Amino acid sequence: MSDLFCVVDREEGGREAAQAADVALHPLFTITELGIGREPESA
């Protein structure tokens, strides 16, 4: 497999994991483009 398609890249490391596996990630949208903010993780 050389390409991975997804609807939303949640920007939580998936792109980097795909690149490490020599796979190109092709999201339709990123969470940033959709204007969805992630809640900060509590300590």
PyMOL Python script that loads the backbone (N, CA, C, O; Angstrom):
from pymol import cmd

cmd.read_pdbstr("""\
ATOM      1  N   MET A   1       0.856  -1.159   0.000  1.00  0.00           N
ATOM      2  CA  MET A   1       0.000   0.000   0.000  1.00  0.00           C
ATOM      3  C   MET A   1       0.907   1.229   0.000  1.00  0.00           C
ATOM      4  O   MET A   1       1.883   1.285   0.748  1.00  0.00           O
ATOM      5  N   SER A   2       0.588   2.196  -0.827  1.00  0.00           N
ATOM      6  CA  SER A   2       1.413   3.404  -0.887  1.00  0.00           C
ATOM      7  C   SER A   2       0.621   4.678  -0.585  1.00  0.00           C
ATOM      8  O   SER A   2       1.215   5.734  -0.367  1.00  0.00           O
ATOM      9  N   ASP A   3      -0.701   4.591  -0.570  1.00  0.00           N
ATOM     10  CA  ASP A   3      -1.543   5.756  -0.322  1.00  0.00           C
ATOM     11  C   ASP A   3      -2.659   5.394   0.656  1.00  0.00           C
ATOM     12  O   ASP A   3      -3.225   4.303   0.601  1.00  0.00           O
ATOM     13  N   LEU A   4      -2.962   6.330   1.548  1.00  0.00           N
ATOM     14  CA  LEU A   4      -4.022   6.156   2.526  1.00  0.00           C
ATOM     15  C   LEU A   4      -4.948   7.360   2.437  1.00  0.00           C
ATOM     16  O   LEU A   4      -4.503   8.499   2.580  1.00  0.00           O
ATOM     17  N   PHE A   5      -6.227   7.116   2.204  1.00  0.00           N
ATOM     18  CA  PHE A   5      -7.211   8.179   2.097  1.00  0.00           C
ATOM     19  C   PHE A   5      -8.102   8.153   3.331  1.00  0.00           C
ATOM     20  O   PHE A   5      -8.500   7.086   3.798  1.00  0.00           O
ATOM     21  N   CYS A   6      -8.414   9.345   3.857  1.00  0.00           N
ATOM     22  CA  CYS A   6      -9.322   9.433   5.004  1.00  0.00           C
ATOM     23  C   CYS A   6     -10.178  10.688   4.856  1.00  0.00           C
ATOM     24  O   CYS A   6      -9.864  11.581   4.069  1.00  0.00           O
ATOM     25  N   VAL A   7     -11.243  10.739   5.612  1.00  0.00           N
ATOM     26  CA  VAL A   7     -12.135  11.893   5.558  1.00  0.00           C
ATOM     27  C   VAL A   7     -11.562  13.038   6.382  1.00  0.00           C
ATOM     28  O   VAL A   7     -11.467  14.161   5.887  1.00  0.00           O
ATOM     29  N   VAL A   8     -11.174  12.776   7.640  1.00  0.00           N
ATOM     30  CA  VAL A   8     -10.659  13.829   8.521  1.00  0.00           C
ATOM     31  C   VAL A   8      -9.334  13.386   9.135  1.00  0.00           C
ATOM     32  O   VAL A   8      -9.248  12.334   9.768  1.00  0.00           O
ATOM     33  N   ASP A   9      -8.315  14.200   8.940  1.00  0.00           N
ATOM     34  CA  ASP A   9      -7.047  14.015   9.647  1.00  0.00           C
ATOM     35  C   ASP A   9      -7.198  14.749  10.973  1.00  0.00           C
ATOM     36  O   ASP A   9      -7.312  15.974  11.003  1.00  0.00           O
ATOM     37  N   ARG A  10      -7.199  13.997  12.065  1.00  0.00           N
ATOM     38  CA  ARG A  10      -7.378  14.603  13.390  1.00  0.00           C
ATOM     39  C   ARG A  10      -6.122  15.295  13.888  1.00  0.00           C
ATOM     40  O   ARG A  10      -6.125  15.885  14.968  1.00  0.00           O
ATOM     41  N   GLU A  11      -5.051  15.228  13.113  1.00  0.00           N
ATOM     42  CA  GLU A  11      -3.786  15.882  13.459  1.00  0.00           C
ATOM     43  C   GLU A  11      -3.272  15.400  14.816  1.00  0.00           C
ATOM     44  O   GLU A  11      -2.856  16.194  15.660  1.00  0.00           O
ATOM     45  N   GLU A  12      -3.312  14.096  15.002  1.00  0.00           N
ATOM     46  CA  GLU A  12      -2.844  13.498  16.247  1.00  0.00           C
ATOM     47  C   GLU A  12      -1.705  12.513  15.988  1.00  0.00           C
ATOM     48  O   GLU A  12      -1.500  11.572  16.754  1.00  0.00           O
ATOM     49  N   GLY A  13      -0.965  12.741  14.893  1.00  0.00           N
ATOM     50  CA  GLY A  13       0.190  11.903  14.616  1.00  0.00           C
ATOM     51  C   GLY A  13       0.009  10.874  13.522  1.00  0.00           C
ATOM     52  O   GLY A  13       0.948  10.148  13.196  1.00  0.00           O
ATOM     53  N   GLY A  14      -1.174  10.799  12.952  1.00  0.00           N
ATOM     54  CA  GLY A  14      -1.418   9.825  11.889  1.00  0.00           C
ATOM     55  C   GLY A  14      -0.580  10.064  10.647  1.00  0.00           C
ATOM     56  O   GLY A  14      -0.091   9.116  10.033  1.00  0.00           O
ATOM     57  N   ARG A  15      -0.411  11.318  10.274  1.00  0.00           N
ATOM     58  CA  ARG A  15       0.392  11.635   9.087  1.00  0.00           C
ATOM     59  C   ARG A  15       1.837  11.169   9.280  1.00  0.00           C
ATOM     60  O   ARG A  15       2.442  10.586   8.380  1.00  0.00           O
ATOM     61  N   GLU A  16       2.372  11.439  10.462  1.00  0.00           N
ATOM     62  CA  GLU A  16       3.750  11.035  10.746  1.00  0.00           C
ATOM     63  C   GLU A  16       3.881   9.510  10.772  1.00  0.00           C
ATOM     64  O   GLU A  16       4.867   8.957  10.285  1.00  0.00           O
ATOM     65  N   ALA A  17       2.880   8.837  11.345  1.00  0.00           N
ATOM     66  CA  ALA A  17       2.907   7.367  11.391  1.00  0.00           C
ATOM     67  C   ALA A  17       2.834   6.790   9.977  1.00  0.00           C
ATOM     68  O   ALA A  17       3.515   5.813   9.664  1.00  0.00           O
ATOM     69  N   ALA A  18       2.014   7.392   9.136  1.00  0.00           N
ATOM     70  CA  ALA A  18       1.905   6.932   7.752  1.00  0.00           C
ATOM     71  C   ALA A  18       3.230   7.161   7.017  1.00  0.00           C
ATOM     72  O   ALA A  18       3.696   6.291   6.282  1.00  0.00           O
ATOM     73  N   GLN A  19       3.826   8.327   7.221  1.00  0.00           N
ATOM     74  CA  GLN A  19       5.108   8.611   6.575  1.00  0.00           C
ATOM     75  C   GLN A  19       6.186   7.637   7.031  1.00  0.00           C
ATOM     76  O   GLN A  19       7.024   7.220   6.232  1.00  0.00           O
ATOM     77  N   ALA A  20       6.170   7.273   8.312  1.00  0.00           N
ATOM     78  CA  ALA A  20       7.147   6.318   8.835  1.00  0.00           C
ATOM     79  C   ALA A  20       6.983   4.954   8.177  1.00  0.00           C
ATOM     80  O   ALA A  20       7.945   4.194   8.059  1.00  0.00           O
ATOM     81  N   ALA A  21       5.758   4.646   7.751  1.00  0.00           N
ATOM     82  CA  ALA A  21       5.477   3.381   7.073  1.00  0.00           C
ATOM     83  C   ALA A  21       5.577   3.528   5.562  1.00  0.00           C
ATOM     84  O   ALA A  21       5.192   2.623   4.822  1.00  0.00           O
ATOM     85  N   ASP A  22       6.098   4.677   5.096  1.00  0.00           N
ATOM     86  CA  ASP A  22       6.255   4.970   3.675  1.00  0.00           C
ATOM     87  C   ASP A  22       4.918   4.955   2.934  1.00  0.00           C
ATOM     88  O   ASP A  22       4.806   4.438   1.822  1.00  0.00           O
ATOM     89  N   VAL A  23       3.902   5.543   3.588  1.00  0.00           N
ATOM     90  CA  VAL A  23       2.559   5.645   3.025  1.00  0.00           C
ATOM     91  C   VAL A  23       2.173   7.118   3.003  1.00  0.00           C
ATOM     92  O   VAL A  23       2.385   7.831   3.984  1.00  0.00           O
ATOM     93  N   ALA A  24       1.609   7.578   1.892  1.00  0.00           N
ATOM     94  CA  ALA A  24       1.178   8.972   1.770  1.00  0.00           C
ATOM     95  C   ALA A  24      -0.264   9.105   2.260  1.00  0.00           C
ATOM     96  O   ALA A  24      -1.146   8.374   1.810  1.00  0.00           O
ATOM     97  N   LEU A  25      -0.501  10.040   3.185  1.00  0.00           N
ATOM     98  CA  LEU A  25      -1.834  10.285   3.727  1.00  0.00           C
ATOM     99  C   LEU A  25      -2.509  11.376   2.905  1.00  0.00           C
ATOM    100  O   LEU A  25      -1.921  12.423   2.635  1.00  0.00           O
ATOM    101  N   HIS A  26      -3.761  11.113   2.508  1.00  0.00           N
ATOM    102  CA  HIS A  26      -4.545  12.057   1.709  1.00  0.00           C
ATOM    103  C   HIS A  26      -5.893  12.300   2.387  1.00  0.00           C
ATOM    104  O   HIS A  26      -6.877  11.642   2.051  1.00  0.00           O
ATOM    105  N   PRO A  27      -5.950  13.242   3.345  1.00  0.00           N
ATOM    106  CA  PRO A  27      -7.234  13.533   3.996  1.00  0.00           C
ATOM    107  C   PRO A  27      -8.067  14.489   3.143  1.00  0.00           C
ATOM    108  O   PRO A  27      -7.521  15.323   2.422  1.00  0.00           O
ATOM    109  N   LEU A  28      -9.388  14.363   3.230  1.00  0.00           N
ATOM    110  CA  LEU A  28     -10.254  15.339   2.574  1.00  0.00           C
ATOM    111  C   LEU A  28     -10.210  16.655   3.341  1.00  0.00           C
ATOM    112  O   LEU A  28     -10.228  17.731   2.742  1.00  0.00           O
ATOM    113  N   PHE A  29     -10.151  16.566   4.668  1.00  0.00           N
ATOM    114  CA  PHE A  29     -10.111  17.738   5.533  1.00  0.00           C
ATOM    115  C   PHE A  29      -9.176  17.454   6.699  1.00  0.00           C
ATOM    116  O   PHE A  29      -8.897  16.301   7.026  1.00  0.00           O
ATOM    117  N   THR A  30      -8.698  18.531   7.319  1.00  0.00           N
ATOM    118  CA  THR A  30      -8.012  18.397   8.601  1.00  0.00           C
ATOM    119  C   THR A  30      -8.929  18.986   9.661  1.00  0.00           C
ATOM    120  O   THR A  30      -9.845  19.748   9.352  1.00  0.00           O
ATOM    121  N   ILE A  31      -8.676  18.629  10.897  1.00  0.00           N
ATOM    122  CA  ILE A  31      -9.492  19.155  11.991  1.00  0.00           C
ATOM    123  C   ILE A  31      -9.380  20.684  12.056  1.00  0.00           C
ATOM    124  O   ILE A  31     -10.337  21.364  12.425  1.00  0.00           O
ATOM    125  N   THR A  32      -8.213  21.217  11.699  1.00  0.00           N
ATOM    126  CA  THR A  32      -8.009  22.670  11.679  1.00  0.00           C
ATOM    127  C   THR A  32      -8.864  23.320  10.594  1.00  0.00           C
ATOM    128  O   THR A  32      -9.488  24.355  10.830  1.00  0.00           O
ATOM    129  N   GLU A  33      -8.894  22.721   9.417  1.00  0.00           N
ATOM    130  CA  GLU A  33      -9.700  23.271   8.323  1.00  0.00           C
ATOM    131  C   GLU A  33     -11.187  23.297   8.668  1.00  0.00           C
ATOM    132  O   GLU A  33     -11.918  24.181   8.220  1.00  0.00           O
ATOM    133  N   LEU A  34     -11.626  22.334   9.458  1.00  0.00           N
ATOM    134  CA  LEU A  34     -13.032  22.275   9.854  1.00  0.00           C
ATOM    135  C   LEU A  34     -13.345  23.204  11.015  1.00  0.00           C
ATOM    136  O   LEU A  34     -14.510  23.393  11.365  1.00  0.00           O
ATOM    137  N   GLY A  35     -12.306  23.790  11.618  1.00  0.00           N
ATOM    138  CA  GLY A  35     -12.512  24.718  12.725  1.00  0.00           C
ATOM    139  C   GLY A  35     -12.920  24.032  14.012  1.00  0.00           C
ATOM    140  O   GLY A  35     -13.560  24.627  14.879  1.00  0.00           O
ATOM    141  N   ILE A  36     -12.539  22.773  14.121  1.00  0.00           N
ATOM    142  CA  ILE A  36     -12.867  22.021  15.325  1.00  0.00           C
ATOM    143  C   ILE A  36     -11.656  22.046  16.235  1.00  0.00           C
ATOM    144  O   ILE A  36     -10.606  21.504  15.890  1.00  0.00           O
ATOM    145  N   GLY A  37     -11.793  22.666  17.387  1.00  0.00           N
ATOM    146  CA  GLY A  37     -10.684  22.722  18.324  1.00  0.00           C
ATOM    147  C   GLY A  37     -10.695  21.508  19.234  1.00  0.00           C
ATOM    148  O   GLY A  37     -11.750  21.056  19.679  1.00  0.00           O
ATOM    149  N   ARG A  38      -9.527  20.997  19.497  1.00  0.00           N
ATOM    150  CA  ARG A  38      -9.405  19.887  20.432  1.00  0.00           C
ATOM    151  C   ARG A  38      -9.316  20.444  21.834  1.00  0.00           C
ATOM    152  O   ARG A  38      -8.682  21.473  22.066  1.00  0.00           O
ATOM    153  N   GLU A  39      -9.946  19.767  22.759  1.00  0.00           N
ATOM    154  CA  GLU A  39      -9.883  20.161  24.164  1.00  0.00           C
ATOM    155  C   GLU A  39      -8.499  19.848  24.700  1.00  0.00           C
ATOM    156  O   GLU A  39      -7.979  18.768  24.415  1.00  0.00           O
ATOM    157  N   PRO A  40      -7.879  20.733  25.458  1.00  0.00           N
ATOM    158  CA  PRO A  40      -6.575  20.430  26.048  1.00  0.00           C
ATOM    159  C   PRO A  40      -6.698  19.257  27.010  1.00  0.00           C
ATOM    160  O   PRO A  40      -7.693  19.124  27.722  1.00  0.00           O
ATOM    161  N   GLU A  41      -5.675  18.411  27.021  1.00  0.00           N
ATOM    162  CA  GLU A  41      -5.676  17.274  27.922  1.00  0.00           C
ATOM    163  C   GLU A  41      -5.469  17.758  29.348  1.00  0.00           C
ATOM    164  O   GLU A  41      -4.627  18.619  29.604  1.00  0.00           O
ATOM    165  N   SER A  42      -6.234  17.205  30.269  1.00  0.00           N
ATOM    166  CA  SER A  42      -6.087  17.602  31.673  1.00  0.00           C
ATOM    167  C   SER A  42      -4.907  16.861  32.284  1.00  0.00           C
ATOM    168  O   SER A  42      -4.590  15.739  31.890  1.00  0.00           O
ATOM    169  N   ALA A  43      -4.268  17.498  33.246  1.00  0.00           N
ATOM    170  CA  ALA A  43      -3.067  16.935  33.876  1.00  0.00           C
ATOM    171  C   ALA A  43      -3.372  15.860  34.864  1.00  0.00           C
ATOM    172  O   ALA A  43      -2.458  15.299  35.468  1.00  0.00           O
TER     173      ALA A  43
END
""", "prot")
cmd.dss("prot")
cmd.show_as("cartoon", "prot")
cmd.util.cbc("prot")
cmd.orient("prot")
